[in-house]
Amino acid sequence: MKNEDLRIKIDYNNMLTSAVGENGIEEEKLLAMKGELFSALERVNSKRDKLRWRELYITERKNIERINETAAWVRESAEYFVVLGIGGSALGPAAVHQALRHQHYNELPREKRNGPKFYVEDNVDPERMAALLDIIDLDKTVFNVITKSGSTGETMSQLLIVTRLLLDRYGEEGLKDHIIATTDSSKGNLIGIAEKYNLRTFIVPDGVGGRFSELCPVGLVAAAVCGADIGKLLDGAEFMDGLCSNEDVLKNPALVSAALEVLAMEKGANISVLMPYADSLKYMADWYAQLWAESLGKKKTVDGKLVRVGQTPVKALGVTDQHSQVQLYTDGPFDKTITFIRVEKYRTEYAIPHAYDDIPNVAFLSGHTLNELISAECRATEHAVTVSGHMNKTIIVPEVNEFTVGELLMLFEMQTAFAGELLGIDAFDQPGVEEGKNATYALLGKKGYEDKLAELQKAGKKNERFII
């Protein structure tokens, strides 16, 4: 199949006043932004040497052979493969795995899944860690610990637990048979640990933040372990980057999508719903939520002006959330945009058989397929949201495979970069996250955070009248 046949498209008709009325965006307003959009494109392109995530489809090809060799070793030696990480280090691998593998992958017999059972430990809930250790066999487990900084408290706490268990069972020599490290080449604690214990190590390139890291070893190792063609992931990202480099700005998918969301924010639509109509893309919405929120939720512009911008991302799943959220999207306030993801061709076709032909309200379904049903429900929801006057657009995915998943990842990353430029903010830092990290370090007694601890203790002296 040619790349063009797998091209992802965006239908944004329903963002415009011509479709949704006064609560939409005037086409003339979008057209009037052409100069601003071109300037945003130029600014993003001028930063290409700093935005190294945009080059991963080039730079990571040299690592494909080594990643695949490591993946083959894991498949041969392990029955369980566990990612230890948080944020993009966990959300990306989980999203791609869900997209490309069987929906009940871990429950399949080994001969059908052709790889180890896959788990992502992205939280430090003690019950979660205990539950994981209840079901895995340490002798048959490989852990991939992922933290670029090498000091992420949550990930390193997980590593401490795992390391202690492994040391007690195998000694120092055994660590290299059970831990893969993915981290910075020189900074942080993890690279030192990896070198000390001779761990298999993969490097997160400079200029690649966690939420933009899925197309480097952060995501590629896990994808390869579970049998994905990581070369095709990179091919899809490269193809989409080409589309997002189009200087005819109204034909640039990520740039137009970013512009529409920024214009929607100006109209008070400060909520961004992503609703894929495919279980395979369910966790893509989780990954998008971090990307969009952490990148665009900023207090100040790059020149220091107080703005407090950003859309709140909401994840939904079609058809499931038609029965939980769509009532709000059709009858509720005009404070959100909805982005549907519609899949044209599912990897399976499932017929709905005849069984209750004597019940007309049921029998009409017989003779159709689940494919027809989910597609009809997607279009019906698009229509219902549109006729109620709520802005929405649809990402059309020909089918879900490595190439189109690579496209989706790059599309959302580029949309985020362009939105940041249009808003005048730095989409690549996260000062609000750092404040929370520093407070956590202080509460746990990390050296150098004594002043922060004093600040927290002072803030903790609350008036008892307001505790009920």
N, C-alpha and C positions, 0 to 999 in steps of 0.2 A: 504494500500500500504506500502511495506517495505521501510525502509530508503534507502537502496541500490538502489531501483527503482527510487528514487528521487535525486540520486547523480548527482551533477553538475560536468561536465567534461570540460577539456580545450584541444582543438585541436591546437597544435602549429606548425604543419608541415610547415605552410606558413611563419614562421619566419626564416626558415633555407635556406641556399644556395641551397640545393637540390630542393627547390620549386621556389625561387625567384632569384637565381643567385647571382652575386657578391655583391649585396647590402644586402644580408641576413647574417645570423650568421652561421658560420661553426659548424656543429654538434660536431666536435672534440674539439672546443673551449668550448662548454657547458660541454662536458664530462670532460675536464681538470679542470673544476671548482668544481668538486665533493668535494674535501677537503675544499675549501673555503665555499661552500654551507653548509657543515656539521658544520663548525665553526660558521657560521651565525645562523644556527638553534640552536646550543648550547647557543650562546650569548642571543638570544631572549628568550629561555627557562629559562636561568639563571635570567632573569629579570621578571619572571612571577609574583612574589609577588608585583612588582612595576607597571606592566602593568595590572591594575585591570580590564580594559575593556575586557581582555581575559577570566576573571572569571565570567562575568556577567550571563552567562547561568547557573551558579551554584548559585551565591549569590542572584540573583533577583527572584529565584523561591519562596523564602519566602514572596515576596511582591505581588505575583500574585493575591492572594485572595483579598487583600486590594485594589489593582489597579482595579480589576474587580468590587468590591463593589462601588468604586468611579465612575467608568464608568457607572454603572447602575444608580447611583444617577444623573449623568449628563444627561443620556438619558431620564430619567423620568422628570427632572426639566427644561431642556433647549431645545430650538429650534435651537440655534447657539452655536458652540464650537469654540473658537478662540485661537490659539497658538500665544503668543507674544514672539518672540525670534529672533535670528539672527545666522548665521553660522550653525553649526551642530544642534543647538537647533531648527532650523526651517527646514533645508534641510532634515534631517533624517525623522522627522514626515511626511513631504510632500511626500518624496520618497516612504515610506512604505504605506501611504494612497493611493497614485496613483497606486501602485502595486496591492493592495489587494481589492480595492473597485471598484464599477461601475465607468466607465469613466466619466459619467455625474452625479455623486453621488448627488451633491447639488440640481440638477434639478429634481430628483426623488420625487414623493409624499412621505410623511412621512412613510406610511405603507410599502413602498418598500425599503426604506433605513434604517429603524429600528434604527434611531439615529439622532442626530442633524446635521445641515449643518456644514461643516468643513471649516475653513479658517486659513491660516497661514500668519501672518503679519511679514514679514522678512525684512522690510525696513522702513525708516523714511521719505519717500517722503510724504509731507503734503497732497497731493491730494489723495494718497492711504488711509491714515487714514480717511480722510473725506468721501471717497467712502465707506469704511467699515461701518462707523457710519450711512451712509445713508440707508444701506440695513438691518442692524440688529435691532432687538428690544431689548433694554438693559434689559428689564424685563425678557427676555427669553434667556439670554446669560450667558455662563460661559467662563471666560478667564483663560487660563493656561499660567502663566508667567514663563519663563524658563531662568535662568541665574545662572550658578554655582558660579560665582564670586559675584553675587549680586550687581555688580556695572557697568555692561555693559551699556554704555551710551544710545545706541539705544533702548534696551529693557526697561530700567528704564524710559526713556522718554515716551514710550508707556504706561507703567504702571502708570505714573503720570497723563497722560490724562484720562485713564480709571478710575483710582481711584477718580479723581475729579468729574467725571460724576456720579459715583456710590455714593460717599459721599453726593453730592448735592441731590440725589434722595432718598437714603435709610438711610443715616447716617452711623456711624461706624459699627453698628451691621449688616448692610446689606452686608458688604464686603465679609464675609465668605460664603454667598450664591452665589457669583458671581466670586470669584477668587480662583484658585488653584496655589500654589507656588511650583516650582521645583528648588531646589538650594542646596548649600552646607549645611552641618549639623551645622556649627558654624561660618564660615567666611562670611564676606560680609554683605550688608545691607538688602537683601531680607529676610534672615532668621529672622532678628529682626522684620521686618514688619509683617511677617507671624505669629510670636509669639504674637505680640501686638494685632493683629486683629483676632487671632484664626482661621487662614486660614487652610484649608486642605493642607498638605505639604508633598512633596516627596523629597527624598534626592538623590543627585548625588554623588555616592561614590568617595572617594579619589582615585587618580590615573586614573581617567576617564576624559580625555579631551573632549571638545565639539564635535569634529569630530569623536570621538570614542564612543559616548554616546547613540546611538540609541537603544541599547538593555538594557538600564536601564530606569527608569521612564521618562526620557527626551522623549523617543519615545514610550515606552510601554503604557503610559496613553492615548495618542492620538489614538494609534492603538486599544486599548480596547474600548474606547468610540465609535469608529466607527465599532465595532463588530468583530475585528480580534481575533483569538485565539493566545494570546501572548505566551502561553506555547509552541505551535508549532514553533513560531519564535525562542525561546530559544533552542528547540530541534534541529532545523536546524543548528544553530550556533555551538552547541555542536558537532554535527556530522562532520561539516566542520573543526572544531578545531582538531578533531581526525585525519582527513586526512592531515592536515597541521602540524601534529606532527610526521609524518612518517620519520624515520631516513634513509630510502632508499631515498635519497634526490631527485633523478630523478623521483620519484613517488609522490613527495610532490607538490601538485598543486600550492599553493601560492609561494613556494620557487622557483620552476622552472619559474613561470611567472615573479617573481621579477628579477631573474637572466637574463632572456631574455630582459627585459626592460633596465636593467643596461648595458648589452652588446650592446643593440641598441643605448643607449646614447653614448657609446664609439665610435660608428660609425657615430655619429652626428645626430641621430634621437632624437631630443629634444622636440618633440611634441607627446603627447599620446592621440589618439582619442578613445573615447568609443562610440560605435554605436549599441544600442539595436534595434532589429527588433521586437519591441512590445511597443505599446503606454503605456502599464502598467508599463514599466521600464524606461520611458522617464526621470523621475526625479531622478532615480538611477544614471544617468550620471551627474546630477547636484551635487548630494551628493558626488560622486566619485571625481569630479573636486576639491572640497574643500579638501577632504582627501589627494589626491595625491599632489596637489600644496602646501598646507600649511605644509605638513609633509616633503616633499623632497626638496622644494625650499630653500636651505641654502647656506650661504656665506662661512662658515667654517666647517671643520671636528670637531669631538669631541676633538681632540688634538690641535685645533687651526690653522690648515693649511688652507690657503685661497683656496677655490675650486670653489665656485659659481656653484653648481649643481642643477639639477631638470629638469623634463620634464614639458612642458606647457600642461595641460589637455584641450582637446576640446570635447565638447559634440555634438553628432549628433544623429539623429533618422532615422532608416530605416523604411519605404521606403522614407519618406519625403525628407531627405537630399541627396538621390541619385540625386535629381534634383537641388541641391544647392552646395554640397561640393565634391561629388565623382569625378567630373572632375579634381579637384585639386589632389585627392588621387591617381588617375590613371596616369595622365600626368604631375603632378607637381614634385617638388624635393623630394629626398629620405631622408627627415628630420623628418619623423614621423612613428609611428607604429599605426596600427588600430586594435582595439579589438572589434570584433562583438559579440553581444549576440544573439544567435539563440534559439528560443523557439520551442520545438518539438511538444507540444500539447497545443493549445490555449483552453481557457475555453468555447469558443463558436465556432461552425462551421457554416459558412454562405455560402450558395450556390450562384453561379452566374447564373442567369436564362437565358433562350433564349428570345431574343427580336428582334435582328437585324441579323437574319440568312442569309439574302441576302447580307450582307457586310462581306466578308471573313476576313478582317483585324480586325474586331470586334467579329465576330461569334466564332473565335477560343477560346475565353475566356469562352463562355457558356458551361455549363456542368462541369466546374471546381468549386473550392471554393476559397473564399478569403484566406483561410488557405493555399491552394496550391500556390496561387499567391505570398503571402508574403514570404513563404518559398523558392520559386523559385527565387524571387528577392534577397533574402539574399545570397543564394548560388551563384547566378550570379555575385553579387557584390564582394563576396570573390574571385571568379575566375578572374574577371576583374582586381582587385587590384593585385592579385598574378601574372598574366601573364605580368603585367606592371612592375614587379620587386620590388614591395613595400611590406615590411614586414607586416604581419597581423596574428592574431590568433583569435580563436572563442571559446567563452564560451557557452557551450551547456546546456540549462536549460530544464529538462524534461517537466515541466509545472510551471506556476507562482502560488505559494500558500505560506502560512506562512512558511512552512518548507524550501522551496527553497529560499525565500527571506532572511531568517535567514542565510542560507548557503552563499548567495551572500555577505551579509554584512560582515561576518567573513572572507570570501575569500579575499575581497579587503583590509580589515584591516590587515590581516596577510601578504598579499603581500606587503603592505606599510611598515610594521615593518621589514620584511626581506630586502627590498630594502634599507631602511635606514642603516641597518647593512652592506650591501655590499658596500654602498657608503661611509661608515665611518662617517655618520652625525647623529645628534640627530633628529629623526623623530617625536619627541613628544613635541618640543617647537615651538615658533613662534615669535622670536624677531622682525622680520620685521613688524608684525601686531601690536606689542606693540608700536613701534615708531609712527605709525599712530594714535593709541589711545591717546598717550601722547600729540601729536600735537593738536588733537581735544579738549582734556581737556583744554589745554592752551588757545586756541582760544575762548572757552566758559567761561574763567575766573575761572576755578577751582583752589582753593588754593593749593599752593605747586608747581605750574607749571609756575611760573613767569619767570624763566630762559629760559624755552622752548618758552614762548611767545616772549621774547626778541629776541631769535634766529629766530623765524618765522617773526617777524617784520623786522629784518635786511635782511632776505632772500627775503622779499616782495618788497624791494626797487629795482625793476627791471629797466633796461635801456629801456626807452620808444621806442628806435629805433627798438626793437625786439618785439613790440606788434603791430599787424596789424589788 
